């Protein structure tokens, strides 16, 4: 499975700070749970990548 593979699977994404000063992405799907912790600097890099991908997807949708 890759970025361009469609699926019927559903999941939930929660994002927030931890009490240790990290940013956590918490992904769940059924019994599956995946906590991913990042430093604030790493989280800012990820946010920039998400923003860039959103801009690219938006321009593709207009074509």
Backbone as XML, in Angstrom:
<?xml version="1.0"?>
<chain id="A" units="angstrom">
  <residue number="1" name="UNK">
    <atom name="N" x="0.851" y="-1.168" z="0.000"/>
    <atom name="CA" x="0.000" y="0.000" z="0.000"/>
    <atom name="C" x="0.900" y="1.234" z="0.000"/>
  </residue>
  <residue number="2" name="UNK">
    <atom name="N" x="0.507" y="2.238" z="-0.750"/>
    <atom name="CA" x="1.289" y="3.463" z="-0.831"/>
    <atom name="C" x="0.404" y="4.693" z="-0.760"/>
  </residue>
  <residue number="3" name="UNK">
    <atom name="N" x="1.001" y="5.822" z="-0.992"/>
    <atom name="CA" x="0.296" y="7.103" z="-0.921"/>
    <atom name="C" x="-0.921" y="7.134" z="-1.836"/>
  </residue>
  <residue number="4" name="UNK">
    <atom name="N" x="-0.805" y="6.574" z="-3.040"/>
    <atom name="CA" x="-1.886" y="6.663" z="-4.020"/>
    <atom name="C" x="-2.816" y="5.461" z="-4.034"/>
  </residue>
  <residue number="5" name="UNK">
    <atom name="N" x="-2.720" y="4.592" z="-3.037"/>
    <atom name="CA" x="-3.594" y="3.426" z="-2.959"/>
    <atom name="C" x="-4.812" y="3.762" z="-2.102"/>
  </residue>
  <residue number="6" name="UNK">
    <atom name="N" x="-5.997" y="3.657" z="-2.702"/>
    <atom name="CA" x="-7.225" y="3.923" z="-1.951"/>
    <atom name="C" x="-7.556" y="2.732" z="-1.065"/>
  </residue>
  <residue number="7" name="UNK">
    <atom name="N" x="-8.226" y="2.999" z="0.053"/>
    <atom name="CA" x="-8.607" y="1.945" z="0.982"/>
    <atom name="C" x="-9.917" y="2.306" z="1.671"/>
  </residue>
  <residue number="8" name="UNK">
    <atom name="N" x="-10.583" y="1.307" z="2.185"/>
    <atom name="CA" x="-11.817" y="1.510" z="2.937"/>
    <atom name="C" x="-11.539" y="1.579" z="4.445"/>
  </residue>
  <residue number="9" name="UNK">
    <atom name="N" x="-10.289" y="1.420" z="4.833"/>
    <atom name="CA" x="-9.940" y="1.442" z="6.254"/>
    <atom name="C" x="-10.171" y="2.827" z="6.840"/>
  </residue>
  <residue number="10" name="UNK">
    <atom name="N" x="-10.576" y="2.832" z="8.098"/>
    <atom name="CA" x="-10.784" y="4.087" z="8.809"/>
    <atom name="C" x="-9.860" y="4.131" z="10.004"/>
  </residue>
  <residue number="11" name="UNK">
    <atom name="N" x="-9.488" y="5.324" z="10.383"/>
    <atom name="CA" x="-8.647" y="5.503" z="11.547"/>
    <atom name="C" x="-8.891" y="6.873" z="12.163"/>
  </residue>
  <residue number="12" name="UNK">
    <atom name="N" x="-8.267" y="7.093" z="13.279"/>
    <atom name="CA" x="-8.403" y="8.363" z="13.984"/>
    <atom name="C" x="-7.013" y="8.904" z="14.276"/>
  </residue>
  <residue number="13" name="UNK">
    <atom name="N" x="-6.849" y="10.205" z="14.144"/>
    <atom name="CA" x="-5.585" y="10.866" z="14.426"/>
    <atom name="C" x="-5.809" y="11.924" z="15.491"/>
  </residue>
  <residue number="14" name="UNK">
    <atom name="N" x="-5.047" y="11.827" z="16.567"/>
    <atom name="CA" x="-5.062" y="12.849" z="17.610"/>
    <atom name="C" x="-3.670" y="13.466" z="17.663"/>
  </residue>
  <residue number="15" name="UNK">
    <atom name="N" x="-3.610" y="14.783" z="17.838"/>
    <atom name="CA" x="-2.341" y="15.492" z="17.908"/>
    <atom name="C" x="-2.367" y="16.386" z="19.136"/>
  </residue>
  <residue number="16" name="UNK">
    <atom name="N" x="-1.288" y="16.343" z="19.929"/>
    <atom name="CA" x="-1.231" y="17.218" z="21.095"/>
    <atom name="C" x="0.113" y="17.138" z="21.792"/>
  </residue>
  <residue number="17" name="UNK">
    <atom name="N" x="0.317" y="18.032" z="22.742"/>
    <atom name="CA" x="1.566" y="18.030" z="23.496"/>
    <atom name="C" x="1.529" y="16.991" z="24.614"/>
  </residue>
  <residue number="18" name="UNK">
    <atom name="N" x="2.694" y="16.442" z="24.934"/>
    <atom name="CA" x="2.795" y="15.537" z="26.079"/>
    <atom name="C" x="3.296" y="16.330" z="27.278"/>
  </residue>
  <residue number="19" name="UNK">
    <atom name="N" x="3.212" y="15.724" z="28.444"/>
    <atom name="CA" x="3.698" y="16.413" z="29.646"/>
    <atom name="C" x="5.225" y="16.440" z="29.713"/>
  </residue>
  <residue number="20" name="UNK">
    <atom name="N" x="5.894" y="15.800" z="28.744"/>
    <atom name="CA" x="7.360" y="15.818" z="28.685"/>
    <atom name="C" x="7.877" y="16.795" z="27.625"/>
  </residue>
  <residue number="21" name="UNK">
    <atom name="N" x="6.971" y="17.616" z="27.072"/>
    <atom name="CA" x="7.382" y="18.627" z="26.110"/>
    <atom name="C" x="7.548" y="18.119" z="24.692"/>
  </residue>
  <residue number="22" name="UNK">
    <atom name="N" x="6.958" y="16.984" z="24.391"/>
    <atom name="CA" x="6.997" y="16.428" z="23.045"/>
    <atom name="C" x="5.648" y="16.673" z="22.372"/>
  </residue>
  <residue number="23" name="UNK">
    <atom name="N" x="5.623" y="16.528" z="21.059"/>
    <atom name="CA" x="4.366" y="16.576" z="20.313"/>
    <atom name="C" x="4.047" y="15.150" z="19.911"/>
  </residue>
  <residue number="24" name="UNK">
    <atom name="N" x="2.857" y="14.689" z="20.257"/>
    <atom name="CA" x="2.474" y="13.308" z="19.972"/>
    <atom name="C" x="1.416" y="13.260" z="18.883"/>
  </residue>
  <residue number="25" name="UNK">
    <atom name="N" x="1.667" y="12.400" z="17.900"/>
    <atom name="CA" x="0.648" y="11.977" z="16.955"/>
    <atom name="C" x="0.195" y="10.613" z="17.442"/>
  </residue>
  <residue number="26" name="UNK">
    <atom name="N" x="-1.083" y="10.467" z="17.700"/>
    <atom name="CA" x="-1.623" y="9.210" z="18.209"/>
    <atom name="C" x="-2.620" y="8.692" z="17.195"/>
  </residue>
  <residue number="27" name="UNK">
    <atom name="N" x="-2.269" y="7.583" z="16.543"/>
    <atom name="CA" x="-3.067" y="7.017" z="15.469"/>
    <atom name="C" x="-3.724" y="5.732" z="15.961"/>
  </residue>
  <residue number="28" name="UNK">
    <atom name="N" x="-5.043" y="5.621" z="15.751"/>
    <atom name="CA" x="-5.760" y="4.412" z="16.139"/>
    <atom name="C" x="-6.613" y="3.931" z="14.975"/>
  </residue>
  <residue number="29" name="UNK">
    <atom name="N" x="-6.778" y="2.608" z="14.919"/>
    <atom name="CA" x="-7.661" y="1.978" z="13.946"/>
    <atom name="C" x="-8.035" y="0.617" z="14.529"/>
  </residue>
  <residue number="30" name="UNK">
    <atom name="N" x="-9.252" y="0.494" z="14.981"/>
    <atom name="CA" x="-9.662" y="-0.745" z="15.650"/>
    <atom name="C" x="-8.824" y="-0.954" z="16.898"/>
  </residue>
  <residue number="31" name="UNK">
    <atom name="N" x="-8.187" y="-2.113" z="17.017"/>
    <atom name="CA" x="-7.352" y="-2.408" z="18.181"/>
    <atom name="C" x="-5.925" y="-1.887" z="18.006"/>
  </residue>
  <residue number="32" name="UNK">
    <atom name="N" x="-5.606" y="-1.337" z="16.839"/>
    <atom name="CA" x="-4.271" y="-0.842" z="16.536"/>
    <atom name="C" x="-4.088" y="0.557" z="17.128"/>
  </residue>
  <residue number="33" name="UNK">
    <atom name="N" x="-2.991" y="0.772" z="17.854"/>
    <atom name="CA" x="-2.644" y="2.087" z="18.393"/>
    <atom name="C" x="-1.179" y="2.360" z="18.098"/>
  </residue>
  <residue number="34" name="UNK">
    <atom name="N" x="-0.888" y="3.571" z="17.605"/>
    <atom name="CA" x="0.481" y="3.945" z="17.306"/>
    <atom name="C" x="0.757" y="5.348" z="17.820"/>
  </residue>
  <residue number="35" name="UNK">
    <atom name="N" x="1.429" y="5.464" z="18.970"/>
    <atom name="CA" x="1.843" y="6.778" z="19.442"/>
    <atom name="C" x="3.199" y="7.132" z="18.819"/>
  </residue>
  <residue number="36" name="UNK">
    <atom name="N" x="3.313" y="8.338" z="18.300"/>
    <atom name="CA" x="4.558" y="8.800" z="17.706"/>
    <atom name="C" x="4.911" y="10.148" z="18.331"/>
  </residue>
  <residue number="37" name="UNK">
    <atom name="N" x="6.051" y="10.217" z="19.021"/>
    <atom name="CA" x="6.477" y="11.441" z="19.695"/>
    <atom name="C" x="7.576" y="12.137" z="18.908"/>
  </residue>
  <residue number="38" name="UNK">
    <atom name="N" x="7.484" y="13.467" z="18.849"/>
    <atom name="CA" x="8.434" y="14.289" z="18.121"/>
    <atom name="C" x="8.826" y="15.493" z="18.969"/>
  </residue>
  <residue number="39" name="UNK">
    <atom name="N" x="10.050" y="15.963" z="18.778"/>
    <atom name="CA" x="10.443" y="17.217" z="19.424"/>
    <atom name="C" x="9.638" y="18.337" z="18.772"/>
  </residue>
  <residue number="40" name="UNK">
    <atom name="N" x="9.518" y="19.476" z="19.440"/>
    <atom name="CA" x="8.812" y="20.592" z="18.806"/>
    <atom name="C" x="9.420" y="20.971" z="17.448"/>
  </residue>
  <residue number="41" name="UNK">
    <atom name="N" x="10.737" y="20.899" z="17.328"/>
    <atom name="CA" x="11.389" y="21.238" z="16.062"/>
    <atom name="C" x="11.003" y="20.238" z="14.968"/>
  </residue>
  <residue number="42" name="UNK">
    <atom name="N" x="10.997" y="18.959" z="15.309"/>
    <atom name="CA" x="10.583" y="17.938" z="14.344"/>
    <atom name="C" x="9.123" y="18.140" z="13.947"/>
  </residue>
  <residue number="43" name="UNK">
    <atom name="N" x="8.280" y="18.476" z="14.918"/>
    <atom name="CA" x="6.859" y="18.694" z="14.642"/>
    <atom name="C" x="6.666" y="19.874" z="13.696"/>
  </residue>
  <residue number="44" name="UNK">
    <atom name="N" x="7.471" y="20.922" z="13.852"/>
    <atom name="CA" x="7.380" y="22.070" z="12.950"/>
    <atom name="C" x="7.783" y="21.674" z="11.531"/>
  </residue>
  <residue number="45" name="UNK">
    <atom name="N" x="8.790" y="20.817" z="11.392"/>
    <atom name="CA" x="9.191" y="20.330" z="10.068"/>
    <atom name="C" x="8.072" y="19.497" z="9.439"/>
  </residue>
  <residue number="46" name="UNK">
    <atom name="N" x="7.443" y="18.655" z="10.235"/>
    <atom name="CA" x="6.332" y="17.830" z="9.743"/>
    <atom name="C" x="5.172" y="18.727" z="9.324"/>
  </residue>
  <residue number="47" name="UNK">
    <atom name="N" x="4.883" y="19.745" z="10.123"/>
    <atom name="CA" x="3.794" y="20.676" z="9.793"/>
    <atom name="C" x="4.072" y="21.376" z="8.464"/>
  </residue>
  <residue number="48" name="UNK">
    <atom name="N" x="5.326" y="21.754" z="8.224"/>
    <atom name="CA" x="5.689" y="22.405" z="6.960"/>
    <atom name="C" x="5.508" y="21.434" z="5.791"/>
  </residue>
  <residue number="49" name="UNK">
    <atom name="N" x="5.858" y="20.172" z="5.995"/>
    <atom name="CA" x="5.676" y="19.166" z="4.944"/>
    <atom name="C" x="4.194" y="18.942" z="4.652"/>
  </residue>
  <residue number="50" name="UNK">
    <atom name="N" x="3.366" y="18.921" z="5.694"/>
    <atom name="CA" x="1.922" y="18.762" z="5.510"/>
    <atom name="C" x="1.359" y="19.963" z="4.751"/>
  </residue>
  <residue number="51" name="UNK">
    <atom name="N" x="1.801" y="21.167" z="5.115"/>
    <atom name="CA" x="1.335" y="22.380" z="4.426"/>
    <atom name="C" x="1.726" y="22.352" z="2.957"/>
  </residue>
  <residue number="52" name="UNK">
    <atom name="N" x="2.963" y="21.956" z="2.660"/>
    <atom name="CA" x="3.416" y="21.881" z="1.266"/>
    <atom name="C" x="2.609" y="20.847" z="0.486"/>
  </residue>
  <residue number="53" name="UNK">
    <atom name="N" x="2.331" y="19.702" z="1.099"/>
    <atom name="CA" x="1.539" y="18.662" z="0.434"/>
    <atom name="C" x="0.114" y="19.148" z="0.185"/>
  </residue>
  <residue number="54" name="UNK">
    <atom name="N" x="-0.456" y="19.888" z="1.137"/>
    <atom name="CA" x="-1.811" y="20.415" z="0.966"/>
    <atom name="C" x="-1.857" y="21.409" z="-0.185"/>
  </residue>
  <residue number="55" name="UNK">
    <atom name="N" x="-0.839" y="22.232" z="-0.297"/>
    <atom name="CA" x="-0.789" y="23.196" z="-1.400"/>
    <atom name="C" x="-0.659" y="22.480" z="-2.740"/>
  </residue>
  <residue number="56" name="UNK">
    <atom name="N" x="0.165" y="21.448" z="-2.798"/>
    <atom name="CA" x="0.324" y="20.679" z="-4.036"/>
    <atom name="C" x="-0.984" y="19.971" z="-4.398"/>
  </residue>
  <residue number="57" name="UNK">
    <atom name="N" x="-1.641" y="19.363" z="-3.404"/>
    <atom name="CA" x="-2.915" y="18.670" z="-3.659"/>
    <atom name="C" x="-3.970" y="19.656" z="-4.124"/>
  </residue>
  <residue number="58" name="UNK">
    <atom name="N" x="-3.975" y="20.847" z="-3.554"/>
    <atom name="CA" x="-4.941" y="21.855" z="-3.943"/>
    <atom name="C" x="-4.730" y="22.277" z="-5.389"/>
  </residue>
  <residue number="59" name="UNK">
    <atom name="N" x="-3.477" y="22.437" z="-5.792"/>
    <atom name="CA" x="-3.212" y="22.832" z="-7.184"/>
    <atom name="C" x="-3.564" y="21.696" z="-8.145"/>
  </residue>
  <residue number="60" name="UNK">
    <atom name="N" x="-3.379" y="20.445" z="-7.754"/>
    <atom name="CA" x="-3.755" y="19.321" z="-8.601"/>
    <atom name="C" x="-5.271" y="19.227" z="-8.755"/>
  </residue>
  <residue number="61" name="UNK">
    <atom name="N" x="-5.999" y="19.548" z="-7.698"/>
    <atom name="CA" x="-7.453" y="19.474" z="-7.733"/>
    <atom name="C" x="-8.041" y="20.530" z="-8.671"/>
  </residue>
  <residue number="62" name="UNK">
    <atom name="N" x="-7.319" y="21.625" z="-8.884"/>
    <atom name="CA" x="-7.806" y="22.703" z="-9.755"/>
    <atom name="C" x="-7.611" y="22.392" z="-11.228"/>
  </residue>
  <residue number="63" name="UNK">
    <atom name="N" x="-6.723" y="21.445" z="-11.525"/>
    <atom name="CA" x="-6.430" y="21.113" z="-12.942"/>
    <atom name="C" x="-7.529" y="20.314" z="-13.572"/>
  </residue>
</chain>
